[in-house]
Amino acid sequence: MKRVLVTGSNGLLGQKLTSLYTQVKDIELIATGKGPDRYPYKKDYTYASLDITNEQDVMELISRYKPDTIIHTAAMTNVDQCETEKEACRKLNVDAVSYLIHAANANGSHLIHLSTDFIFDGTSGPYAEDDEAKPLSYYGWSKLDAENLVKEKANSWAIVRTILVFGIVADMSRSNIVLWAKGALESGKELNVVDDQFRSATLAEDLAMGCRLIEQKQAQGIYHISGKDYMSVFELVSRVAAFWNLPTDNLNRSTSAGINQAAQRPPKTGFILDKAVHDLAYNPHSFEEGLAVLDAQLKGDLTL
Ligand SMILES: NC(=O)c1ccc[n+]([C@@H]2O[C@H](COP(=O)([O-])OP(=O)(O)OC[C@H]3O[C@@H](n4cnc5c(N)ncnc54)[C@H](OP(=O)(O)O)[C@@H]3O)[C@@H](O)[C@H]2O)c1
């Protein structure tokens, strides 16, 4: 039986991977996260607590399980926090990746590393895998530095870049664009949303499936895995409102210049998905299909 080890298994992608792999019969899943397990359906996998900033623990745990594949989702993902807490960001997003590379190489594991559209400057999206990286934020730089470590040092690797991931899991440590938009629209308060940033938002289940396809094929190299619909953040929020039939009277267009955030965001990202579609048969949901998946989960079962 093949063994897959996931880091950051309490996170949005981490829990979706746990949900996916516990339904795959010929894979043994080792889910690892910081502190206790927060995935609610404790069946058909092994959980081990792992703080990836502890070099010795990373090597010991990976040497104990010798996974065929490591899917590395853990990161400091709050872009503004990375800008203001650069040292902590570097420890988690770069230094820890070098520990994982070392442990993966020592145990013959294929390393699937998660990265971001924020490695691009957003002047010419949608982007292909080999387009030039030029981060605007410390988060973007940390993820690009980690990509370069993986490319230079890992023996067997894939890098999965993704965009604006949305979905729901148990006990989330942070929200995401769709849950935030739905909550804000429902509250009826004044809402200023940028109309000059363009993204292809990604259903967390699609991202988990992209990782699974790469693991299954032991694919090597960089893959862009995102949603297929490209829109401004304002349009995204408007489509969330339309889907749940929420009022837009207090929804206002704004520009990036009018929003005060610590980290600069790339204006137009989005991905060209041809490589993932061709090599992996990656087939993401449309945005509204993704909202329907989320809606069913909000009404009951997180494993749907
Ligand atoms: N979400 C997005 O929009 C987005 C966009 C582009 C790229 N990505 C990339 O995709 C990957 C997955 O993102 P996500 O949305 O699943 O993020 P997430 O929900 O924030 O999950 C990250 C997980 O990392 C865990 N973590 C933090 N410090 C750790 C440590 N020292 N040791 C072990 N685990 C630690 C967190 O634990 P706690 O839950 O306990 O805090 C959290 O569960 C990340 O690499 C991210 O950079 C995400």
The ligand as a MOL file (V3000), in Angstrom:
LIG
                    3D

  0  0  0     0  0            999 V3000
M  V30 BEGIN CTAB
M  V30 COUNTS 48 52 0 0 0
M  V30 BEGIN ATOM
M  V30 1 N -5.7410 29.8030 0.7960 0
M  V30 2 C -5.3670 30.4450 -0.3040 0
M  V30 3 O -6.0910 31.3050 -0.8160 0
M  V30 4 C -4.0630 30.0950 -0.9730 0
M  V30 5 C -3.7190 30.7630 -2.1670 0
M  V30 6 C -2.5090 30.4580 -2.7570 0
M  V30 7 C -1.6770 29.5070 -2.1950 0
M  V30 8 N -2.0330 28.8810 -1.0480 0 CHG=1
M  V30 9 C -1.1150 27.8940 -0.4530 0
M  V30 10 O -1.7960 26.6610 -0.2910 0
M  V30 11 C -1.3680 26.0060 0.8830 0
M  V30 12 C -2.5590 25.5860 1.7290 0
M  V30 13 O -3.3170 26.7270 2.0830 0
M  V30 14 P -4.5970 26.6400 3.0140 0
M  V30 15 O -5.6150 27.5460 2.4520 0
M  V30 16 O -4.9470 25.2300 3.3000 0 CHG=-1
M  V30 17 O -4.0140 27.3280 4.3220 0
M  V30 18 P -4.5240 27.3020 5.8290 0
M  V30 19 O -5.9570 26.9120 5.8830 0
M  V30 20 O -4.0780 28.5820 6.4320 0
M  V30 21 O -3.6850 26.0860 6.4300 0
M  V30 22 C -2.3510 26.1840 6.7630 0
M  V30 23 C -2.1110 25.2080 7.8780 0
M  V30 24 O -0.7330 25.2830 8.2760 0
M  V30 25 C -0.7290 25.0470 9.6600 0
M  V30 26 N 0.5170 25.4560 10.2980 0
M  V30 27 C 0.8840 26.7040 10.6710 0
M  V30 28 N 2.0810 26.6680 11.2760 0
M  V30 29 C 2.4610 25.3650 11.3000 0
M  V30 30 C 3.5810 24.6880 11.8200 0
M  V30 31 N 4.5940 25.3480 12.4200 0
M  V30 32 N 3.6460 23.3420 11.6930 0
M  V30 33 C 2.6510 22.6560 11.0870 0
M  V30 34 N 1.5510 23.2490 10.5740 0
M  V30 35 C 1.4610 24.5910 10.6900 0
M  V30 36 C -1.9110 25.8360 10.1780 0
M  V30 37 O -2.2470 25.3740 11.4710 0
M  V30 38 P -3.4760 26.0470 12.2950 0
M  V30 39 O -4.7270 25.6400 11.5660 0
M  V30 40 O -3.3660 25.3760 13.6340 0
M  V30 41 O -3.2320 27.5100 12.2910 0
M  V30 42 C -2.9520 25.5140 9.1300 0
M  V30 43 O -3.6980 24.3720 9.5110 0
M  V30 44 C -0.3970 26.9770 1.5780 0
M  V30 45 O 0.9260 26.5510 1.3130 0
M  V30 46 C -0.6690 28.3040 0.9260 0
M  V30 47 O 0.4830 29.1190 0.9090 0
M  V30 48 C -3.2240 29.1490 -0.4280 0
M  V30 END ATOM
M  V30 BEGIN BOND
M  V30 1 1 1 2
M  V30 2 2 2 3
M  V30 3 1 2 4
M  V30 4 1 4 5
M  V30 5 2 4 48
M  V30 6 2 5 6
M  V30 7 1 6 7
M  V30 8 2 7 8
M  V30 9 1 8 9
M  V30 10 1 8 48
M  V30 11 1 9 10
M  V30 12 1 9 46
M  V30 13 1 10 11
M  V30 14 1 11 12
M  V30 15 1 11 44
M  V30 16 1 12 13
M  V30 17 1 13 14
M  V30 18 2 14 15
M  V30 19 1 14 16
M  V30 20 1 14 17
M  V30 21 1 17 18
M  V30 22 2 18 19
M  V30 23 1 18 20
M  V30 24 1 18 21
M  V30 25 1 21 22
M  V30 26 1 22 23
M  V30 27 1 23 24
M  V30 28 1 23 42
M  V30 29 1 24 25
M  V30 30 1 25 26
M  V30 31 1 25 36
M  V30 32 1 26 27
M  V30 33 1 26 35
M  V30 34 2 27 28
M  V30 35 1 28 29
M  V30 36 1 29 30
M  V30 37 2 29 35
M  V30 38 1 30 31
M  V30 39 2 30 32
M  V30 40 1 32 33
M  V30 41 2 33 34
M  V30 42 1 34 35
M  V30 43 1 36 37
M  V30 44 1 36 42
M  V30 45 1 37 38
M  V30 46 2 38 39
M  V30 47 1 38 40
M  V30 48 1 38 41
M  V30 49 1 42 43
M  V30 50 1 44 45
M  V30 51 1 44 46
M  V30 52 1 46 47
M  V30 END BOND
M  V30 END CTAB
M  END
